Amino acid sequence: MFRRILIANRGEVAARIIRAAKKLGVETVAVYSTADEDSPHLADADLSVCIGGAQSADSYLNMRALLQAALQYDCQAVHPGWGFLAENALFARLCEQQKTTFIGPPPEVIALMGDKAKAKETMRAAGLPLIPGSDGVVASLDEVRQVGDSVGYPILLKARSGGGGKGMRVCREPQLLADMYQEASIEAEKAFGDRGLYVEKLIERGRHIEFQVLADAFGHAVHLAERECSVQRNHQKLIEEAPSPAVPDELRREMGERVAQAAAAAGYVNAGTVEFLMDEGGNLYFMEMNTRLQVEHPVSEMITGIDIMEHQFRIAANQPLTLEQEDIAFQGHAIECRINAEDPFNDFAGSPGKIERFEPPEGSDGEIRVDTHLRQGATIPPFYDSMICKLIAKGENREMAIDLQLAALRRFTIEGVSTTIPAHLALLESAEFRSGKYDTGIVPRVLTALRQERGR
């Protein structure tokens, strides 16, 4: 195991990495920007070092500064967390070149899965079903027209690189295609430096289902079941749950095994997530693979009892994965709410500032979990992700998990900034979410009704 690691990230994920490292007896060096110099999580690290200014480009995206800090503080490994450089193949390669272990997959696999078109080709070859669409990147507008005519409208134009909804356009009519194609290409180039697009048939009223995988360097891979991530706004997730109420046991076993086999066949190593879109008929189609730990990993940990980040450390230290698929049991139901410093009644506008009061709910017997880096009196800077914390509840079944989460949200006191708690309450209380028969359009439907009621 490593003696000391560098945490190439900030906030909640940095605090999560510190907890995992302490559990394994690994020392931590936390980096921070000038805007984060008072972040509470720094006190929990063994060492901390300022690597630049408030802007991400000057600090958390500054590869040279991060690599220099790893060398200066004699770190044997770097954990990138999620976001920033977590899925940057160049950063992983540079770590490798300076003999510092990157706690994640090999750089060539990051590059492969980061190219969405090549990732689809790889997973198709591994036996995973794909959404009807183009065979890789489209070379011209004429080719896009041919694909649209073949699969039928509406279609989705998607950037080959990146994610988060950038470089993505929905085209419902052929006459709008030229403008959509140009807009998506320009946005993709600005966001990712790559104009490449591919085309998919748009599956409406779909569900976002993802499978958590763990794979070691010896060709052994397992899955930790699926997560339902359909409660999202502008492709940003708000609520996740595990297991999905839409996935029957037989499909879970079948697709989970296929996902694990596909990851191993692709040479994947460490924790990763294979994402699918489910249509109204219950069919799953591969979308992409995220080559990092996901924000929502706690719901998988809650239903399996497996510490995913601990396994990240062990796999990166070249230890074989000791988990066998038949030994992994899925028990209970877990729901996570991402509580952000945003105003849900003002189009989720950011609400940075000082947290005047912070009183999380208390749970018992592992029913309630709060993952955060913040404490009362801490400040949320305006430069980064606005996450305050993640609130996770586990019940014996889905209905109990919803009730526990609602009770926990109502006991959660945060003052000084606006939060998304009212949105979470409205979504969890809605008949649509309670039924389990919802899709990726649930957020605008529920919150539009909430705003109308609030405006009366």
Buried (B, 14 or more C-beta within 10 A) or exposed (E): BBEBBBBBBBBBBBBBBBBBBBEBEBBBBBBBBBBBEEBBBBEBBBBBBBBBBBBBEBBBBBBEBBBBBBEEBEBBBBBBBBBBBBBBBEBBBBBEEEEBBBBBBBBEBBBBBBBBBBBBBBBBEBEBBBBBBBBBBBEEBEBBBBBBEEBEBBBBBBBBBBBEBBBBBBBEEEEBBEEBBEBBBEBBBEBBEBBBBBBBBBBEEBBBBBBBBBBBBEEBBBBBBBBBBBBBBEEBBBBBBBBBBBBEEEBBEEBBBBBBBBBBBBBBBBBBBBBBBBBEEEBBBBBBBBBBBBBBBBBBBBBBEBBBBBBBBBBBBEBEBEBEBEEBEBEBBBBBBBBBBBBBBEEBEBBBBEBEEBEBBEBEEEBBBBBBBBEBEBBBBEBBBBBBBBBBBBBEEBEBBBEBBBBBBEEBEBEBBBBBBBBBBBBBBBEBBEEBEBBBBBBEBBBEEBBEEEEE
